[in-house]
Amino acid sequence: VQGVATSRSRHRFGLLLRFGVAAYLVANAWLFAGRVVPHAHAFAEGVRTCYVGTGEWLRDNTDPDAVVAALDIGAVGWASERQVLDLMGLVSPEIRELGLGMGFADMVESGVWLGPPGPRRPSWFVDRCEGAPRWAGRTVGGVRFELVSTCTIRGVGLREPQPWTIALYSLVSAATPPKSD
């Protein structure tokens, strides 16, 4: 009798385990199909239209020796075929040092990355922010940020699904009169 009870307990445990595994797999499939795949498609489309599009505009409308500062350098640098100043510091050692010293968010916000006038000073800036473009009309260190274009990209990850504004700015001397529309 005890052997029969043990056999039933094992059978029930086995059924419960199979049911649990099946429920886990269904839940993960639902999450993957309902969240991950749509987000990945939307993000890839945003990179293509927003970042690659901005890079192509830079390639077609700027001097070949132009320097572009950007928070997200990959697609912009590739499509623009321009020298890129990486404001996240991954491939720009001078920016990495500034960011480690000040904190990257403070370093970007301060505009210290503009550096002194010279061949490495950026003449273009591609920013990513939530909401309205944050640099439009701003002047920092004698440099005025003139908004050229914006586009929107949906999220940069599942933990940041909100829309981001990608803004392209021309960086001009504050002594130069602003362009009138």
N, C-alpha and C positions, 0 to 999 in steps of 0.2 A: 504494500500500500504506500509506504514511504517512497519507494522508487517511482511509482506512478505520479505522486505529487511532485517530486523533483523533476520528472520529465515534463510535466505540465508547466511548472515554473520556468524551466529553460525554454520551452516552446513560447510561452507568453513573453519572456524577456527577449527572445529572438524576434518575435513579431513587433514588439515595442521598439526594438533597436532598428529594424528595417523601416518601420513607419517614421521614426525620428530621422533617419538618414534620408529617406524619400522627401520628408517635409523640408529638411535642410537644403536639399538639392533643388526643390521647386522654388523655395524662397530665394536662393541665390540666382537661379535662372531668371526669376521675375525681376530681381534687382538689376541684374546684368542687362536684360532686354529692355527694361523700363527706364533705367537711369543711366547706366554706363554707356550703352551704345548710342542713344540719342545725344548725350552730352559730347561724346567723342566725335560724332558726325558734325554737330554744331560748332565745336571748337575748331575742327579741321577746316571747315568752311570759313570760319572767321579768320583763321590764320591766312588762308588763301586769299580771301578778298581784302582783308584789312592790312595785315602786315606785308604780304607779298605785293599787294596793290600799292601800298605806300612806298615800298622799295622800288618798284617799277617806275613810279612817278619820279622818285629821286634820281634814278638812273637816266630817265629821259629829260629831266629838267634842271639838272645841276651840273656843275663842272666836275670832270673826272677826279680832280684832286680835293673835292669837298670832303669835310669830316662831318660825320653824323653821330651825335650822341643819342643813345637809346637805352631804355631799361631792358628791352627784349631784343637782342641783337641778331638772332639766328636768321629768320626769314628776311628781315629788313636788310641786313648785311649782304646776304646771298643775292637778293633780287636787285639791290641798288648798285652792287659792284663798287661801293664806296668804302673808304676807310671808316671804321666804326669805333667810337669811344664807348666802351661797355660800362654803363653806370651801375651794373651789379658787380663789377670788378673781377669777373672770371677771366677775361683775356686782356684787361688793361691794368697792368701792375700799379700805375700811379693812382688809379681810382680805387683799387683794392686797399692801398695804404690809407687813403683818405677815409674810406668807408670803415675800415677797421678802427681808425682813430676816433672818428666822430659818430659812427653808426651810419649805416647806409641810408636810411630814411632821412635823417638830419642832413647828411651830406648832399643828397639830391635836392632836398627842399631849400637848402642854403644857396645853391648855385655855385658853390666853391669849385665844382667840377669844371666850370667854364675856363678856369685858369687864365694865365696872362695872354695877351694877344700874341699870335704867332701861327706857324703852320699846323700845329696840333689843336688849335682852338676850334671847337665845332662851329659850323655855320648853319647847322640844322639840328633839330631835336625832335625825337619821337618819344612821346610820353604815354604812359598808361595810368589811368586813374578812374575812380568811380565818379559818376556824375559829369558835370560840365567841365570843359577844359580848364585846368587850374593855373595855367601860365599865361593865358591870353592877355596881352597888353602889359604884362609885368616887365619891369626893368630891374636887372640884377647886375651889379658890377659893370655898369656902363653898357650892358647888352639888353636890347629890347626883344621880347618874344612876340613875334607876329604870327598869329594863327593862320595856317594855310588850308588845312583840311582836317576833318574828323571822320571816324568810322567807329562802329561798335563791334565788339567781339564778346561772345557769350562765355563767361567764365574762363578761368585758367586752371581749373581742376574741380573735382567733385565737391571739395570743401569750399570753393569760391565760385559758385555757379552764377553769381550776379553778372549783369552786363558791365563791361569795362569800356571806357572811351579811349580810343587811340587817337592822339592829336599830333599833327605834324606842325612844327613851328619853324619859321625862318628866324635865325638869330642875327640881328642887325645892330650896328652901333646906335646907342641912344642918341647920338648927335645927328643921325640921319633922320630927316622928317618922316613921320609915318606915312605909309601908302594910303591914299584915299580910295574908297570903293567907288 
